[in-house]
Amino acid sequence: MSAKRILDIAVSLVALAVSAPILGGAMLLIWAEDGHSPLYRATRVGRGDRDFRMIKLRSMHIDAESQGGTSTALSDQRVTSVGKLLRRSKLDELPQFWNVLIGDMSVVGPRPNTRRGGVDNYTREEMRLLAVRPGVTDLASIVFSDEGNILDGADDPDELYDAIIRPWKSRLGLLYTERSTIAADMKIVILTVVAAFAKRPALRGVDSILDRWGASADLRRICRRRVPLLPADPPGVMA
């Protein structure tokens, strides 16, 4: 068993044990709001281009998938009242540590994507993201933790996501697959926690990792989040 897998198991066991009271309370609130299951099993694409069921606390109405695209803006009407709180605090992601425990995911790795509207649109270069287990968190989760705000007000959130978030998110994921270490994983976990309380210091930490990994100047500039997000081609698209 690899050191990364041992770390995944240890972290997920601790995370699930510590968060159990929070998860229990959140599940009761979700159920009380509409009387439906508090858990949502979302089909995502994992390592080796294989589908798996990712578990989340449900933050949307039951029939949300039939009412819109895969990207979610801050004011998306499909999100429930309790769901807004869960998304803001990232508590809806906690059940994914079960996916880590059973081997579908890792604590740190490129975030898993949908197949329709996601992996189906990947370039050949982006398909390399599927060479590793997807993660509960990654550098992009820190840099674009305000994704809902970024997409808010867009006529087509999916189109805006593909234009200004996907290109940079994929670049970060590909860089991770090439340069990741256990030490980097531990730092990303710490920075994820820091970002929940103070994003600017977390972004400085992300930049220090990107500096050590030899990231391009353009990618580092975007990830500092001091300039507007600019449209770009996804990795692998020929200019």
TORVO-612817 format. One record per residue (C-alpha): residue number from 1; z negated, y, x. Coordinates in steps of 0.5 Angstrom, whole numbers, plus 500, padded with zeros to 3 digits. Layout:
# TORVO-612817
<r><k>NUM</k><z>Z</z><y>Y</y><x>X</x></r>
...
//
This chain:
# TORVO-612817
<r><k>1</k><z>500</z><y>500</y><x>500</x></r>
<r><k>2</k><z>502</z><y>507</y><x>503</x></r>
<r><k>3</k><z>497</z><y>512</y><x>504</x></r>
<r><k>4</k><z>501</z><y>517</y><x>499</x></r>
<r><k>5</k><z>500</z><y>511</y><x>494</x></r>
<r><k>6</k><z>492</z><y>510</y><x>496</x></r>
<r><k>7</k><z>491</z><y>518</y><x>495</x></r>
<r><k>8</k><z>495</z><y>518</y><x>488</x></r>
<r><k>9</k><z>490</z><y>512</y><x>485</x></r>
<r><k>10</k><z>484</z><y>516</y><x>488</x></r>
<r><k>11</k><z>486</z><y>523</y><x>486</x></r>
<r><k>12</k><z>488</z><y>520</y><x>479</x></r>
<r><k>13</k><z>482</z><y>516</y><x>478</x></r>
<r><k>14</k><z>477</z><y>522</y><x>479</x></r>
<r><k>15</k><z>482</z><y>527</y><x>475</x></r>
<r><k>16</k><z>481</z><y>522</y><x>469</x></r>
<r><k>17</k><z>474</z><y>521</y><x>470</x></r>
<r><k>18</k><z>472</z><y>529</y><x>471</x></r>
<r><k>19</k><z>477</z><y>531</y><x>465</x></r>
<r><k>20</k><z>475</z><y>526</y><x>460</x></r>
<r><k>21</k><z>470</z><y>530</y><x>456</x></r>
<r><k>22</k><z>476</z><y>536</y><x>456</x></r>
<r><k>23</k><z>481</z><y>531</y><x>454</x></r>
<r><k>24</k><z>477</z><y>528</y><x>448</x></r>
<r><k>25</k><z>475</z><y>535</y><x>446</x></r>
<r><k>26</k><z>483</z><y>537</y><x>446</x></r>
<r><k>27</k><z>485</z><y>531</y><x>443</x></r>
<r><k>28</k><z>480</z><y>533</y><x>437</x></r>
<r><k>29</k><z>483</z><y>540</y><x>436</x></r>
<r><k>30</k><z>490</z><y>537</y><x>436</x></r>
<r><k>31</k><z>489</z><y>532</y><x>431</x></r>
<r><k>32</k><z>485</z><y>537</y><x>427</x></r>
<r><k>33</k><z>490</z><y>542</y><x>427</x></r>
<r><k>34</k><z>496</z><y>538</y><x>423</x></r>
<r><k>35</k><z>493</z><y>531</y><x>423</x></r>
<r><k>36</k><z>498</z><y>527</y><x>427</x></r>
<r><k>37</k><z>497</z><y>524</y><x>434</x></r>
<r><k>38</k><z>494</z><y>528</y><x>439</x></r>
<r><k>39</k><z>499</z><y>525</y><x>445</x></r>
<r><k>40</k><z>506</z><y>526</y><x>446</x></r>
<r><k>41</k><z>510</z><y>520</y><x>450</x></r>
<r><k>42</k><z>516</z><y>524</y><x>453</x></r>
<r><k>43</k><z>522</z><y>520</y><x>456</x></r>
<r><k>44</k><z>523</z><y>523</y><x>463</x></r>
<r><k>45</k><z>527</z><y>520</y><x>468</x></r>
<r><k>46</k><z>523</z><y>517</y><x>474</x></r>
<r><k>47</k><z>525</z><y>514</y><x>481</x></r>
<r><k>48</k><z>531</z><y>510</y><x>482</x></r>
<r><k>49</k><z>534</z><y>514</y><x>476</x></r>
<r><k>50</k><z>530</z><y>510</y><x>471</x></r>
<r><k>51</k><z>527</z><y>512</y><x>464</x></r>
<r><k>52</k><z>519</z><y>512</y><x>463</x></r>
<r><k>53</k><z>514</z><y>515</y><x>458</x></r>
<r><k>54</k><z>511</z><y>521</y><x>461</x></r>
<r><k>55</k><z>504</z><y>522</y><x>457</x></r>
<r><k>56</k><z>502</z><y>529</y><x>455</x></r>
<r><k>57</k><z>497</z><y>532</y><x>450</x></r>
<r><k>58</k><z>502</z><y>534</y><x>444</x></r>
<r><k>59</k><z>503</z><y>542</y><x>444</x></r>
<r><k>60</k><z>509</z><y>542</y><x>439</x></r>
<r><k>61</k><z>510</z><y>540</y><x>432</x></r>
<r><k>62</k><z>512</z><y>533</y><x>431</x></r>
<r><k>63</k><z>519</z><y>534</y><x>429</x></r>
<r><k>64</k><z>520</z><y>539</y><x>435</x></r>
<r><k>65</k><z>525</z><y>536</y><x>439</x></r>
<r><k>66</k><z>530</z><y>536</y><x>433</x></r>
<r><k>67</k><z>529</z><y>544</y><x>432</x></r>
<r><k>68</k><z>531</z><y>546</y><x>439</x></r>
<r><k>69</k><z>533</z><y>545</y><x>447</x></r>
<r><k>70</k><z>529</z><y>542</y><x>452</x></r>
<r><k>71</k><z>526</z><y>549</y><x>455</x></r>
<r><k>72</k><z>520</z><y>553</y><x>452</x></r>
<r><k>73</k><z>519</z><y>560</y><x>452</x></r>
<r><k>74</k><z>513</z><y>563</y><x>451</x></r>
<r><k>75</k><z>514</z><y>565</y><x>444</x></r>
<r><k>76</k><z>517</z><y>559</y><x>442</x></r>
<r><k>77</k><z>515</z><y>557</y><x>434</x></r>
<r><k>78</k><z>515</z><y>550</y><x>436</x></r>
<r><k>79</k><z>509</z><y>551</y><x>440</x></r>
<r><k>80</k><z>502</z><y>550</y><x>435</x></r>
<r><k>81</k><z>496</z><y>555</y><x>436</x></r>
<r><k>82</k><z>492</z><y>549</y><x>440</x></r>
<r><k>83</k><z>499</z><y>548</y><x>444</x></r>
<r><k>84</k><z>499</z><y>555</y><x>446</x></r>
<r><k>85</k><z>492</z><y>555</y><x>449</x></r>
<r><k>86</k><z>493</z><y>548</y><x>452</x></r>
<r><k>87</k><z>500</z><y>550</y><x>455</x></r>
<r><k>88</k><z>497</z><y>557</y><x>458</x></r>
<r><k>89</k><z>491</z><y>553</y><x>461</x></r>
<r><k>90</k><z>496</z><y>547</y><x>463</x></r>
<r><k>91</k><z>491</z><y>542</y><x>460</x></r>
<r><k>92</k><z>497</z><y>539</y><x>456</x></r>
<r><k>93</k><z>499</z><y>536</y><x>463</x></r>
<r><k>94</k><z>492</z><y>532</y><x>464</x></r>
<r><k>95</k><z>494</z><y>525</y><x>461</x></r>
<r><k>96</k><z>500</z><y>525</y><x>466</x></r>
<r><k>97</k><z>494</z><y>522</y><x>471</x></r>
<r><k>98</k><z>495</z><y>516</y><x>467</x></r>
<r><k>99</k><z>502</z><y>515</y><x>469</x></r>
<r><k>100</k><z>500</z><y>516</y><x>476</x></r>
<r><k>101</k><z>495</z><y>511</y><x>476</x></r>
<r><k>102</k><z>500</z><y>506</y><x>473</x></r>
<r><k>103</k><z>505</z><y>508</y><x>478</x></r>
<r><k>104</k><z>511</z><y>512</y><x>474</x></r>
<r><k>105</k><z>509</z><y>518</y><x>478</x></r>
<r><k>106</k><z>505</z><y>521</y><x>484</x></r>
<r><k>107</k><z>500</z><y>527</y><x>484</x></r>
<r><k>108</k><z>505</z><y>531</y><x>488</x></r>
<r><k>109</k><z>513</z><y>530</y><x>487</x></r>
<r><k>110</k><z>519</z><y>534</y><x>484</x></r>
<r><k>111</k><z>517</z><y>535</y><x>476</x></r>
<r><k>112</k><z>520</z><y>529</y><x>472</x></r>
<r><k>113</k><z>526</z><y>532</y><x>468</x></r>
<r><k>114</k><z>529</z><y>530</y><x>461</x></r>
<r><k>115</k><z>536</z><y>526</y><x>461</x></r>
<r><k>116</k><z>540</z><y>530</y><x>456</x></r>
<r><k>117</k><z>540</z><y>537</y><x>458</x></r>
<r><k>118</k><z>537</z><y>535</y><x>465</x></r>
<r><k>119</k><z>539</z><y>529</y><x>470</x></r>
<r><k>120</k><z>545</z><y>528</y><x>466</x></r>
<r><k>121</k><z>547</z><y>535</y><x>469</x></r>
<r><k>122</k><z>545</z><y>534</y><x>476</x></r>
<r><k>123</k><z>550</z><y>535</y><x>482</x></r>
<r><k>124</k><z>550</z><y>529</y><x>487</x></r>
<r><k>125</k><z>546</z><y>533</y><x>491</x></r>
<r><k>126</k><z>540</z><y>534</y><x>486</x></r>
<r><k>127</k><z>541</z><y>526</y><x>484</x></r>
<r><k>128</k><z>537</z><y>526</y><x>491</x></r>
<r><k>129</k><z>531</z><y>528</y><x>487</x></r>
<r><k>130</k><z>530</z><y>521</y><x>484</x></r>
<r><k>131</k><z>529</z><y>518</y><x>491</x></r>
<r><k>132</k><z>522</z><y>519</y><x>490</x></r>
<r><k>133</k><z>516</z><y>519</y><x>484</x></r>
<r><k>134</k><z>516</z><y>525</y><x>480</x></r>
<r><k>135</k><z>510</z><y>529</y><x>481</x></r>
<r><k>136</k><z>504</z><y>532</y><x>476</x></r>
<r><k>137</k><z>505</z><y>538</y><x>481</x></r>
<r><k>138</k><z>510</z><y>541</y><x>486</x></r>
<r><k>139</k><z>511</z><y>547</y><x>489</x></r>
<r><k>140</k><z>516</z><y>549</y><x>484</x></r>
<r><k>141</k><z>510</z><y>548</y><x>479</x></r>
<r><k>142</k><z>506</z><y>554</y><x>483</x></r>
<r><k>143</k><z>512</z><y>558</y><x>484</x></r>
<r><k>144</k><z>514</z><y>558</y><x>476</x></r>
<r><k>145</k><z>508</z><y>557</y><x>473</x></r>
<r><k>146</k><z>510</z><y>563</y><x>468</x></r>
<r><k>147</k><z>516</z><y>559</y><x>466</x></r>
<r><k>148</k><z>515</z><y>561</y><x>459</x></r>
<r><k>149</k><z>514</z><y>568</y><x>460</x></r>
<r><k>150</k><z>521</z><y>568</y><x>464</x></r>
<r><k>151</k><z>525</z><y>565</y><x>459</x></r>
<r><k>152</k><z>521</z><y>569</y><x>453</x></r>
<r><k>153</k><z>526</z><y>573</y><x>449</x></r>
<r><k>154</k><z>532</z><y>569</y><x>452</x></r>
<r><k>155</k><z>538</z><y>568</y><x>446</x></r>
<r><k>156</k><z>539</z><y>561</y><x>450</x></r>
<r><k>157</k><z>532</z><y>559</y><x>454</x></r>
<r><k>158</k><z>536</z><y>553</y><x>457</x></r>
<r><k>159</k><z>542</z><y>557</y><x>459</x></r>
<r><k>160</k><z>537</z><y>562</y><x>462</x></r>
<r><k>161</k><z>533</z><y>556</y><x>466</x></r>
<r><k>162</k><z>539</z><y>553</y><x>469</x></r>
<r><k>163</k><z>542</z><y>560</y><x>471</x></r>
<r><k>164</k><z>535</z><y>563</y><x>475</x></r>
<r><k>165</k><z>530</z><y>557</y><x>475</x></r>
<r><k>166</k><z>534</z><y>550</y><x>476</x></r>
<r><k>167</k><z>537</z><y>552</y><x>482</x></r>
<r><k>168</k><z>531</z><y>554</y><x>486</x></r>
<r><k>169</k><z>527</z><y>549</y><x>483</x></r>
<r><k>170</k><z>532</z><y>544</y><x>485</x></r>
<r><k>171</k><z>532</z><y>547</y><x>492</x></r>
<r><k>172</k><z>524</z><y>546</y><x>493</x></r>
<r><k>173</k><z>524</z><y>539</y><x>490</x></r>
<r><k>174</k><z>530</z><y>537</y><x>495</x></r>
<r><k>175</k><z>526</z><y>540</y><x>501</x></r>
<r><k>176</k><z>520</z><y>536</y><x>499</x></r>
<r><k>177</k><z>523</z><y>530</y><x>499</x></r>
<r><k>178</k><z>526</z><y>531</y><x>506</x></r>
<r><k>179</k><z>519</z><y>534</y><x>509</x></r>
<r><k>180</k><z>513</z><y>532</y><x>505</x></r>
<r><k>181</k><z>507</z><y>529</y><x>509</x></r>
<r><k>182</k><z>500</z><y>527</y><x>506</x></r>
<r><k>183</k><z>497</z><y>534</y><x>509</x></r>
<r><k>184</k><z>502</z><y>538</y><x>505</x></r>
<r><k>185</k><z>501</z><y>534</y><x>499</x></r>
<r><k>186</k><z>493</z><y>536</y><x>499</x></r>
<r><k>187</k><z>495</z><y>543</y><x>501</x></r>
<r><k>188</k><z>500</z><y>543</y><x>494</x></r>
<r><k>189</k><z>494</z><y>540</y><x>490</x></r>
<r><k>190</k><z>489</z><y>545</y><x>493</x></r>
<r><k>191</k><z>494</z><y>551</y><x>492</x></r>
<r><k>192</k><z>496</z><y>548</y><x>484</x></r>
<r><k>193</k><z>488</z><y>549</y><x>483</x></r>
<r><k>194</k><z>488</z><y>556</y><x>486</x></r>
<r><k>195</k><z>494</z><y>558</y><x>482</x></r>
<r><k>196</k><z>490</z><y>557</y><x>476</x></r>
<r><k>197</k><z>486</z><y>563</y><x>478</x></r>
<r><k>198</k><z>490</z><y>567</y><x>483</x></r>
<r><k>199</k><z>497</z><y>566</y><x>483</x></r>
<r><k>200</k><z>499</z><y>571</y><x>489</x></r>
<r><k>201</k><z>494</z><y>567</y><x>494</x></r>
<r><k>202</k><z>497</z><y>561</y><x>492</x></r>
<r><k>203</k><z>504</z><y>564</y><x>493</x></r>
<r><k>204</k><z>502</z><y>566</y><x>500</x></r>
<r><k>205</k><z>500</z><y>559</y><x>501</x></r>
<r><k>206</k><z>507</z><y>556</y><x>498</x></r>
<r><k>207</k><z>511</z><y>561</y><x>503</x></r>
<r><k>208</k><z>507</z><y>558</y><x>509</x></r>
<r><k>209</k><z>509</z><y>551</y><x>507</x></r>
<r><k>210</k><z>516</z><y>553</y><x>507</x></r>
<r><k>211</k><z>516</z><y>557</y><x>513</x></r>
<r><k>212</k><z>513</z><y>550</y><x>517</x></r>
<r><k>213</k><z>519</z><y>546</y><x>513</x></r>
<r><k>214</k><z>524</z><y>551</y><x>515</x></r>
<r><k>215</k><z>526</z><y>554</y><x>508</x></r>
<r><k>216</k><z>532</z><y>559</y><x>508</x></r>
<r><k>217</k><z>530</z><y>566</y><x>507</x></r>
<r><k>218</k><z>533</z><y>566</y><x>500</x></r>
<r><k>219</k><z>529</z><y>561</y><x>498</x></r>
<r><k>220</k><z>523</z><y>564</y><x>501</x></r>
<r><k>221</k><z>524</z><y>571</y><x>498</x></r>
<r><k>222</k><z>525</z><y>568</y><x>491</x></r>
<r><k>223</k><z>519</z><y>564</y><x>492</x></r>
<r><k>224</k><z>514</z><y>570</y><x>494</x></r>
<r><k>225</k><z>516</z><y>572</y><x>487</x></r>
<r><k>226</k><z>516</z><y>580</y><x>489</x></r>
<r><k>227</k><z>524</z><y>580</y><x>487</x></r>
<r><k>228</k><z>527</z><y>579</y><x>480</x></r>
<r><k>229</k><z>530</z><y>572</y><x>480</x></r>
<r><k>230</k><z>537</z><y>571</y><x>481</x></r>
<r><k>231</k><z>542</z><y>567</y><x>478</x></r>
<r><k>232</k><z>545</z><y>562</y><x>483</x></r>
<r><k>233</k><z>549</z><y>555</y><x>483</x></r>
<r><k>234</k><z>545</z><y>549</y><x>483</x></r>
<r><k>235</k><z>545</z><y>545</y><x>490</x></r>
<r><k>236</k><z>551</z><y>541</y><x>491</x></r>
<r><k>237</k><z>556</z><y>546</y><x>488</x></r>
<r><k>238</k><z>561</z><y>548</y><x>492</x></r>
<r><k>239</k><z>562</z><y>556</y><x>492</x></r>
//
